[in-house]
Protein backbone atom coordinates (compact mmCIF):
# COMPACT_ATOMS: atom_id res chain seq x y z
CA UNK A 1 0.00 0.00 0.00
CA UNK A 2 2.83 2.40 0.86
CA UNK A 3 4.50 1.68 -2.50
CA UNK A 4 1.26 2.57 -4.32
CA UNK A 5 0.94 5.88 -2.44
CA UNK A 6 4.56 6.80 -3.20
CA UNK A 7 4.03 5.99 -6.89
CA UNK A 8 0.89 8.10 -7.07
CA UNK A 9 2.59 11.00 -5.29
CA UNK A 10 5.50 10.82 -7.72
CA UNK A 11 3.15 10.71 -10.68
CA UNK A 12 1.17 13.71 -9.44
CA UNK A 13 4.34 15.74 -8.83
CA UNK A 14 5.75 14.87 -12.24
CA UNK A 15 2.50 15.69 -14.04
CA UNK A 16 2.13 18.98 -12.17
CA UNK A 17 5.65 20.07 -12.97
CA UNK A 18 5.17 19.07 -16.62
CA UNK A 19 2.07 21.27 -16.90
CA UNK A 20 3.96 24.10 -15.22
CA UNK A 21 6.87 23.91 -17.66
CA UNK A 22 4.66 23.62 -20.75
CA UNK A 23 2.44 26.46 -19.56
CA UNK A 24 5.40 28.76 -19.04
CA UNK A 25 6.94 28.09 -22.44
CA UNK A 26 3.91 28.74 -24.59
CA UNK A 27 2.39 32.19 -24.87
CA UNK A 28 -1.31 32.05 -25.60
CA UNK A 29 -3.48 34.51 -27.48
CA UNK A 30 -4.90 36.01 -24.29
CA UNK A 31 -1.41 36.77 -23.01
CA UNK A 32 -0.41 38.40 -26.30
CA UNK A 33 -3.59 40.48 -26.29
CA UNK A 34 -2.90 41.55 -22.71
CA UNK A 35 0.60 42.64 -23.65
CA UNK A 36 -0.78 44.71 -26.54
CA UNK A 37 -3.27 46.37 -24.20
CA UNK A 38 -0.47 47.17 -21.74
CA UNK A 39 1.66 48.68 -24.49
CA UNK A 40 -1.18 50.80 -25.83
CA UNK A 41 -2.01 52.05 -22.33
CA UNK A 42 1.64 52.97 -21.81
CA UNK A 43 1.74 54.84 -25.11
CA UNK A 44 -1.49 56.64 -24.31
CA UNK A 45 -0.16 57.69 -20.91
CA UNK A 46 3.04 59.02 -22.46
CA UNK A 47 1.10 61.00 -25.08
CA UNK A 48 -1.20 62.49 -22.43
CA UNK A 49 1.84 63.45 -20.37
CA UNK A 50 3.47 65.06 -23.42
CA UNK A 51 0.26 66.94 -24.23
CA UNK A 52 0.13 68.22 -20.65
CA UNK A 53 3.73 69.42 -20.88
CA UNK A 54 2.97 71.17 -24.20
CA UNK A 55 -0.04 72.91 -22.67
CA UNK A 56 2.04 73.95 -19.68
CA UNK A 57 4.82 75.28 -21.95
CA UNK A 58 2.38 77.30 -24.04
CA UNK A 59 0.80 78.77 -20.90
CA UNK A 60 4.19 80.11 -19.72
mmCIF file as gemmi writes it, N, C-alpha and C atoms, coordinates in Angstrom:
data_model
loop_
_atom_site.group_PDB
_atom_site.id
_atom_site.type_symbol
_atom_site.label_atom_id
_atom_site.label_alt_id
_atom_site.label_comp_id
_atom_site.label_asym_id
_atom_site.label_entity_id
_atom_site.label_seq_id
_atom_site.pdbx_PDB_ins_code
_atom_site.Cartn_x
_atom_site.Cartn_y
_atom_site.Cartn_z
_atom_site.occupancy
_atom_site.B_iso_or_equiv
_atom_site.pdbx_formal_charge
_atom_site.auth_seq_id
_atom_site.auth_asym_id
_atom_site.pdbx_PDB_model_num
ATOM 1 N N . UNK Axp A 1 ? 0.829 -1.194 0 1 0 ? 1 A 1
ATOM 2 C CA . UNK Axp A 1 ? 0 0 0 1 0 ? 1 A 1
ATOM 3 C C . UNK Axp A 1 ? 0.873 1.258 0 1 0 ? 1 A 1
ATOM 4 N N . UNK Axp A 2 ? 1.955 1.232 0.791 1 0 ? 2 A 1
ATOM 5 C CA . UNK Axp A 2 ? 2.834 2.396 0.86 1 0 ? 2 A 1
ATOM 6 C C . UNK Axp A 2 ? 3.515 2.645 -0.49 1 0 ? 2 A 1
ATOM 7 N N . UNK Axp A 3 ? 3.875 1.568 -1.187 1 0 ? 3 A 1
ATOM 8 C CA . UNK Axp A 3 ? 4.498 1.681 -2.499 1 0 ? 3 A 1
ATOM 9 C C . UNK Axp A 3 ? 3.544 2.352 -3.484 1 0 ? 3 A 1
ATOM 10 N N . UNK Axp A 4 ? 2.275 1.989 -3.438 1 0 ? 4 A 1
ATOM 11 C CA . UNK Axp A 4 ? 1.255 2.569 -4.316 1 0 ? 4 A 1
ATOM 12 C C . UNK Axp A 4 ? 1.099 4.063 -4.046 1 0 ? 4 A 1
ATOM 13 N N . UNK Axp A 5 ? 1.077 4.464 -2.802 1 0 ? 5 A 1
ATOM 14 C CA . UNK Axp A 5 ? 0.943 5.879 -2.437 1 0 ? 5 A 1
ATOM 15 C C . UNK Axp A 5 ? 2.153 6.665 -2.923 1 0 ? 5 A 1
ATOM 16 N N . UNK Axp A 6 ? 3.343 6.121 -2.739 1 0 ? 6 A 1
ATOM 17 C CA . UNK Axp A 6 ? 4.56 6.796 -3.201 1 0 ? 6 A 1
ATOM 18 C C . UNK Axp A 6 ? 4.55 6.952 -4.723 1 0 ? 6 A 1
ATOM 19 N N . UNK Axp A 7 ? 4.105 5.92 -5.435 1 0 ? 7 A 1
ATOM 20 C CA . UNK Axp A 7 ? 4.034 5.987 -6.89 1 0 ? 7 A 1
ATOM 21 C C . UNK Axp A 7 ? 3.049 7.068 -7.338 1 0 ? 7 A 1
ATOM 22 N N . UNK Axp A 8 ? 1.903 7.109 -6.711 1 0 ? 8 A 1
ATOM 23 C CA . UNK Axp A 8 ? 0.891 8.096 -7.074 1 0 ? 8 A 1
ATOM 24 C C . UNK Axp A 8 ? 1.382 9.513 -6.781 1 0 ? 8 A 1
ATOM 25 N N . UNK Axp A 9 ? 2.045 9.692 -5.646 1 0 ? 9 A 1
ATOM 26 C CA . UNK Axp A 9 ? 2.588 11 -5.294 1 0 ? 9 A 1
ATOM 27 C C . UNK Axp A 9 ? 3.636 11.434 -6.313 1 0 ? 9 A 1
ATOM 28 N N . UNK Axp A 10 ? 4.486 10.527 -6.705 1 0 ? 10 A 1
ATOM 29 C CA . UNK Axp A 10 ? 5.5 10.821 -7.717 1 0 ? 10 A 1
ATOM 30 C C . UNK Axp A 10 ? 4.854 11.175 -9.051 1 0 ? 10 A 1
ATOM 31 N N . UNK Axp A 11 ? 3.845 10.442 -9.44 1 0 ? 11 A 1
ATOM 32 C CA . UNK Axp A 11 ? 3.146 10.711 -10.684 1 0 ? 11 A 1
ATOM 33 C C . UNK Axp A 11 ? 2.467 12.076 -10.656 1 0 ? 11 A 1
ATOM 34 N N . UNK Axp A 12 ? 1.832 12.42 -9.561 1 0 ? 12 A 1
ATOM 35 C CA . UNK Axp A 12 ? 1.168 13.712 -9.44 1 0 ? 12 A 1
ATOM 36 C C . UNK Axp A 12 ? 2.182 14.848 -9.499 1 0 ? 12 A 1
ATOM 37 N N . UNK Axp A 13 ? 3.298 14.706 -8.811 1 0 ? 13 A 1
ATOM 38 C CA . UNK Axp A 13 ? 4.34 15.744 -8.828 1 0 ? 13 A 1
ATOM 39 C C . UNK Axp A 13 ? 4.927 15.91 -10.227 1 0 ? 13 A 1
ATOM 40 N N . UNK Axp A 14 ? 5.186 14.806 -10.894 1 0 ? 14 A 1
ATOM 41 C CA . UNK Axp A 14 ? 5.747 14.871 -12.239 1 0 ? 14 A 1
ATOM 42 C C . UNK Axp A 14 ? 4.772 15.528 -13.209 1 0 ? 14 A 1
ATOM 43 N N . UNK Axp A 15 ? 3.506 15.125 -13.149 1 0 ? 15 A 1
ATOM 44 C CA . UNK Axp A 15 ? 2.501 15.689 -14.037 1 0 ? 15 A 1
ATOM 45 C C . UNK Axp A 15 ? 2.31 17.176 -13.776 1 0 ? 15 A 1
ATOM 46 N N . UNK Axp A 16 ? 2.275 17.571 -12.51 1 0 ? 16 A 1
ATOM 47 C CA . UNK Axp A 16 ? 2.128 18.983 -12.168 1 0 ? 16 A 1
ATOM 48 C C . UNK Axp A 16 ? 3.288 19.812 -12.671 1 0 ? 16 A 1
ATOM 49 N N . UNK Axp A 17 ? 4.491 19.315 -12.504 1 0 ? 17 A 1
ATOM 50 C CA . UNK Axp A 17 ? 5.652 20.065 -12.974 1 0 ? 17 A 1
ATOM 51 C C . UNK Axp A 17 ? 5.69 20.119 -14.496 1 0 ? 17 A 1
ATOM 52 N N . UNK Axp A 18 ? 5.218 19.075 -15.156 1 0 ? 18 A 1
ATOM 53 C CA . UNK Axp A 18 ? 5.165 19.067 -16.615 1 0 ? 18 A 1
ATOM 54 C C . UNK Axp A 18 ? 4.199 20.137 -17.12 1 0 ? 18 A 1
ATOM 55 N N . UNK Axp A 19 ? 3.025 20.232 -16.512 1 0 ? 19 A 1
ATOM 56 C CA . UNK Axp A 19 ? 2.069 21.266 -16.897 1 0 ? 19 A 1
ATOM 57 C C . UNK Axp A 19 ? 2.637 22.655 -16.637 1 0 ? 19 A 1
ATOM 58 N N . UNK Axp A 20 ? 3.36 22.808 -15.557 1 0 ? 20 A 1
ATOM 59 C CA . UNK Axp A 20 ? 3.955 24.101 -15.22 1 0 ? 20 A 1
ATOM 60 C C . UNK Axp A 20 ? 4.969 24.515 -16.277 1 0 ? 20 A 1
ATOM 61 N N . UNK Axp A 21 ? 5.825 23.607 -16.673 1 0 ? 21 A 1
ATOM 62 C CA . UNK Axp A 21 ? 6.866 23.914 -17.659 1 0 ? 21 A 1
ATOM 63 C C . UNK Axp A 21 ? 6.248 24.209 -19.022 1 0 ? 21 A 1
ATOM 64 N N . UNK Axp A 22 ? 5.302 23.41 -19.447 1 0 ? 22 A 1
ATOM 65 C CA . UNK Axp A 22 ? 4.664 23.616 -20.746 1 0 ? 22 A 1
ATOM 66 C C . UNK Axp A 22 ? 3.884 24.921 -20.748 1 0 ? 22 A 1
ATOM 67 N N . UNK Axp A 23 ? 3.21 25.22 -19.657 1 0 ? 23 A 1
ATOM 68 C CA . UNK Axp A 23 ? 2.438 26.456 -19.563 1 0 ? 23 A 1
ATOM 69 C C . UNK Axp A 23 ? 3.314 27.69 -19.595 1 0 ? 23 A 1
ATOM 70 N N . UNK Axp A 24 ? 4.504 27.611 -19.059 1 0 ? 24 A 1
ATOM 71 C CA . UNK Axp A 24 ? 5.396 28.763 -19.04 1 0 ? 24 A 1
ATOM 72 C C . UNK Axp A 24 ? 6.054 28.989 -20.395 1 0 ? 24 A 1
ATOM 73 N N . UNK Axp A 25 ? 6.255 27.95 -21.16 1 0 ? 25 A 1
ATOM 74 C CA . UNK Axp A 25 ? 6.942 28.091 -22.441 1 0 ? 25 A 1
ATOM 75 C C . UNK Axp A 25 ? 6.051 28.677 -23.511 1 0 ? 25 A 1
ATOM 76 N N . UNK Axp A 26 ? 4.786 28.325 -23.514 1 0 ? 26 A 1
ATOM 77 C CA . UNK Axp A 26 ? 3.911 28.743 -24.591 1 0 ? 26 A 1
ATOM 78 C C . UNK Axp A 26 ? 3.132 29.992 -24.192 1 0 ? 26 A 1
ATOM 79 N N . UNK Axp A 27 ? 3.113 30.949 -25.095 1 0 ? 27 A 1
ATOM 80 C CA . UNK Axp A 27 ? 2.386 32.194 -24.868 1 0 ? 27 A 1
ATOM 81 C C . UNK Axp A 27 ? 1.083 32.109 -25.656 1 0 ? 27 A 1
ATOM 82 N N . UNK Axp A 28 ? -0.014 32.182 -24.952 1 0 ? 28 A 1
ATOM 83 C CA . UNK Axp A 28 ? -1.311 32.047 -25.596 1 0 ? 28 A 1
ATOM 84 C C . UNK Axp A 28 ? -1.821 33.357 -26.158 1 0 ? 28 A 1
ATOM 85 N N . UNK Axp A 29 ? -2.927 33.297 -26.872 1 0 ? 29 A 1
ATOM 86 C CA . UNK Axp A 29 ? -3.483 34.507 -27.484 1 0 ? 29 A 1
ATOM 87 C C . UNK Axp A 29 ? -3.955 35.526 -26.451 1 0 ? 29 A 1
ATOM 88 N N . UNK Axp A 30 ? -4.447 35.069 -25.325 1 0 ? 30 A 1
ATOM 89 C CA . UNK Axp A 30 ? -4.898 36.012 -24.288 1 0 ? 30 A 1
ATOM 90 C C . UNK Axp A 30 ? -3.718 36.781 -23.705 1 0 ? 30 A 1
ATOM 91 N N . UNK Axp A 31 ? -2.6 36.102 -23.536 1 0 ? 31 A 1
ATOM 92 C CA . UNK Axp A 31 ? -1.41 36.773 -23.006 1 0 ? 31 A 1
ATOM 93 C C . UNK Axp A 31 ? -0.874 37.799 -23.997 1 0 ? 31 A 1
ATOM 94 N N . UNK Axp A 32 ? -0.867 37.451 -25.278 1 0 ? 32 A 1
ATOM 95 C CA . UNK Axp A 32 ? -0.41 38.404 -26.297 1 0 ? 32 A 1
ATOM 96 C C . UNK Axp A 32 ? -1.339 39.613 -26.362 1 0 ? 32 A 1
ATOM 97 N N . UNK Axp A 33 ? -2.633 39.368 -26.276 1 0 ? 33 A 1
ATOM 98 C CA . UNK Axp A 33 ? -3.592 40.479 -26.288 1 0 ? 33 A 1
ATOM 99 C C . UNK Axp A 33 ? -3.397 41.371 -25.069 1 0 ? 33 A 1
ATOM 100 N N . UNK Axp A 34 ? -3.146 40.772 -23.921 1 0 ? 34 A 1
ATOM 101 C CA . UNK Axp A 34 ? -2.896 41.549 -22.707 1 0 ? 34 A 1
ATOM 102 C C . UNK Axp A 34 ? -1.653 42.408 -22.834 1 0 ? 34 A 1
ATOM 103 N N . UNK Axp A 35 ? -0.627 41.865 -23.445 1 0 ? 35 A 1
ATOM 104 C CA . UNK Axp A 35 ? 0.6 42.64 -23.647 1 0 ? 35 A 1
ATOM 105 C C . UNK Axp A 35 ? 0.345 43.823 -24.58 1 0 ? 35 A 1
ATOM 106 N N . UNK Axp A 36 ? -0.459 43.606 -25.618 1 0 ? 36 A 1
ATOM 107 C CA . UNK Axp A 36 ? -0.784 44.706 -26.538 1 0 ? 36 A 1
ATOM 108 C C . UNK Axp A 36 ? -1.576 45.796 -25.823 1 0 ? 36 A 1
ATOM 109 N N . UNK Axp A 37 ? -2.493 45.392 -24.962 1 0 ? 37 A 1
ATOM 110 C CA . UNK Axp A 37 ? -3.271 46.372 -24.2 1 0 ? 37 A 1
ATOM 111 C C . UNK Axp A 37 ? -2.344 47.165 -23.286 1 0 ? 37 A 1
ATOM 112 N N . UNK Axp A 38 ? -1.421 46.478 -22.61 1 0 ? 38 A 1
ATOM 113 C CA . UNK Axp A 38 ? -0.466 47.167 -21.738 1 0 ? 38 A 1
ATOM 114 C C . UNK Axp A 38 ? 0.366 48.177 -22.512 1 0 ? 38 A 1
ATOM 115 N N . UNK Axp A 39 ? 0.846 47.771 -23.673 1 0 ? 39 A 1
ATOM 116 C CA . UNK Axp A 39 ? 1.662 48.679 -24.493 1 0 ? 39 A 1
ATOM 117 C C . UNK Axp A 39 ? 0.86 49.893 -24.941 1 0 ? 39 A 1
ATOM 118 N N . UNK Axp A 40 ? -0.378 49.665 -25.368 1 0 ? 40 A 1
ATOM 119 C CA . UNK Axp A 40 ? -1.179 50.797 -25.835 1 0 ? 40 A 1
ATOM 120 C C . UNK Axp A 40 ? -1.518 51.736 -24.684 1 0 ? 40 A 1
ATOM 121 N N . UNK Axp A 41 ? -1.741 51.197 -23.489 1 0 ? 41 A 1
ATOM 122 C CA . UNK Axp A 41 ? -2.012 52.051 -22.332 1 0 ? 41 A 1
ATOM 123 C C . UNK Axp A 41 ? -0.776 52.868 -21.966 1 0 ? 41 A 1
ATOM 124 N N . UNK Axp A 42 ? 0.391 52.253 -22.066 1 0 ? 42 A 1
ATOM 125 C CA . UNK Axp A 42 ? 1.64 52.973 -21.807 1 0 ? 42 A 1
ATOM 126 C C . UNK Axp A 42 ? 1.821 54.112 -22.805 1 0 ? 42 A 1
ATOM 127 N N . UNK Axp A 43 ? 1.606 53.811 -24.079 1 0 ? 43 A 1
ATOM 128 C CA . UNK Axp A 43 ? 1.743 54.837 -25.115 1 0 ? 43 A 1
ATOM 129 C C . UNK Axp A 43 ? 0.748 55.964 -24.906 1 0 ? 43 A 1
ATOM 130 N N . UNK Axp A 44 ? -0.475 55.619 -24.555 1 0 ? 44 A 1
ATOM 131 C CA . UNK Axp A 44 ? -1.493 56.638 -24.313 1 0 ? 44 A 1
ATOM 132 C C . UNK Axp A 44 ? -1.095 57.524 -23.139 1 0 ? 44 A 1
ATOM 133 N N . UNK Axp A 45 ? -0.599 56.915 -22.073 1 0 ? 45 A 1
ATOM 134 C CA . UNK Axp A 45 ? -0.158 57.69 -20.913 1 0 ? 45 A 1
ATOM 135 C C . UNK Axp A 45 ? 0.976 58.636 -21.254 1 0 ? 45 A 1
ATOM 136 N N . UNK Axp A 46 ? 1.919 58.164 -22.066 1 0 ? 46 A 1
ATOM 137 C CA . UNK Axp A 46 ? 3.038 59.017 -22.462 1 0 ? 46 A 1
ATOM 138 C C . UNK Axp A 46 ? 2.557 60.185 -23.323 1 0 ? 46 A 1
ATOM 139 N N . UNK Axp A 47 ? 1.609 59.923 -24.227 1 0 ? 47 A 1
ATOM 140 C CA . UNK Axp A 47 ? 1.099 60.996 -25.082 1 0 ? 47 A 1
ATOM 141 C C . UNK Axp A 47 ? 0.313 62.02 -24.272 1 0 ? 47 A 1
ATOM 142 N N . UNK Axp A 48 ? -0.447 61.564 -23.286 1 0 ? 48 A 1
ATOM 143 C CA . UNK Axp A 48 ? -1.197 62.488 -22.431 1 0 ? 48 A 1
ATOM 144 C C . UNK Axp A 48 ? -0.228 63.339 -21.616 1 0 ? 48 A 1
ATOM 145 N N . UNK Axp A 49 ? 0.827 62.711 -21.122 1 0 ? 49 A 1
ATOM 146 C CA . UNK Axp A 49 ? 1.839 63.454 -20.371 1 0 ? 49 A 1
ATOM 147 C C . UNK Axp A 49 ? 2.51 64.502 -21.256 1 0 ? 49 A 1
ATOM 148 N N . UNK Axp A 50 ? 2.839 64.126 -22.48 1 0 ? 50 A 1
ATOM 149 C CA . UNK Axp A 50 ? 3.466 65.061 -23.417 1 0 ? 50 A 1
ATOM 150 C C . UNK Axp A 50 ? 2.518 66.206 -23.748 1 0 ? 50 A 1
ATOM 151 N N . UNK Axp A 51 ? 1.239 65.891 -23.938 1 0 ? 51 A 1
ATOM 152 C CA . UNK Axp A 51 ? 0.263 66.942 -24.226 1 0 ? 51 A 1
ATOM 153 C C . UNK Axp A 51 ? 0.149 67.899 -23.046 1 0 ? 51 A 1
ATOM 154 N N . UNK Axp A 52 ? 0.176 67.372 -21.842 1 0 ? 52 A 1
ATOM 155 C CA . UNK Axp A 52 ? 0.133 68.225 -20.652 1 0 ? 52 A 1
ATOM 156 C C . UNK Axp A 52 ? 1.337 69.139 -20.566 1 0 ? 52 A 1
ATOM 157 N N . UNK Axp A 53 ? 2.509 68.606 -20.896 1 0 ? 53 A 1
ATOM 158 C CA . UNK Axp A 53 ? 3.726 69.422 -20.884 1 0 ? 53 A 1
ATOM 159 C C . UNK Axp A 53 ? 3.643 70.51 -21.958 1 0 ? 53 A 1
ATOM 160 N N . UNK Axp A 54 ? 3.107 70.17 -23.132 1 0 ? 54 A 1
ATOM 161 C CA . UNK Axp A 54 ? 2.968 71.167 -24.204 1 0 ? 54 A 1
ATOM 162 C C . UNK Axp A 54 ? 2.011 72.282 -23.795 1 0 ? 54 A 1
ATOM 163 N N . UNK Axp A 55 ? 0.924 71.906 -23.146 1 0 ? 55 A 1
ATOM 164 C CA . UNK Axp A 55 ? -0.035 72.914 -22.668 1 0 ? 55 A 1
ATOM 165 C C . UNK Axp A 55 ? 0.616 73.81 -21.623 1 0 ? 55 A 1
ATOM 166 N N . UNK Axp A 56 ? 1.373 73.195 -20.745 1 0 ? 56 A 1
ATOM 167 C CA . UNK Axp A 56 ? 2.045 73.951 -19.681 1 0 ? 56 A 1
ATOM 168 C C . UNK Axp A 56 ? 3.092 74.91 -20.281 1 0 ? 56 A 1
ATOM 169 N N . UNK Axp A 57 ? 3.825 74.437 -21.286 1 0 ? 57 A 1
ATOM 170 C CA . UNK Axp A 57 ? 4.824 75.282 -21.952 1 0 ? 57 A 1
ATOM 171 C C . UNK Axp A 57 ? 4.167 76.459 -22.667 1 0 ? 57 A 1
ATOM 172 N N . UNK Axp A 58 ? 3.039 76.204 -23.312 1 0 ? 58 A 1
ATOM 173 C CA . UNK Axp A 58 ? 2.385 77.296 -24.04 1 0 ? 58 A 1
ATOM 174 C C . UNK Axp A 58 ? 1.722 78.297 -23.086 1 0 ? 58 A 1
ATOM 175 N N . UNK Axp A 59 ? 1.399 77.869 -21.875 1 0 ? 59 A 1
ATOM 176 C CA . UNK Axp A 59 ? 0.805 78.772 -20.896 1 0 ? 59 A 1
ATOM 177 C C . UNK Axp A 59 ? 1.852 79.691 -20.29 1 0 ? 59 A 1
ATOM 178 N N . UNK Axp A 60 ? 3.098 79.293 -20.306 1 0 ? 60 A 1
ATOM 179 C CA . UNK Axp A 60 ? 4.188 80.112 -19.721 1 0 ? 60 A 1
ATOM 180 C C . UNK Axp A 60 ? 4.556 81.212 -20.616 1 0 ? 60 A 1
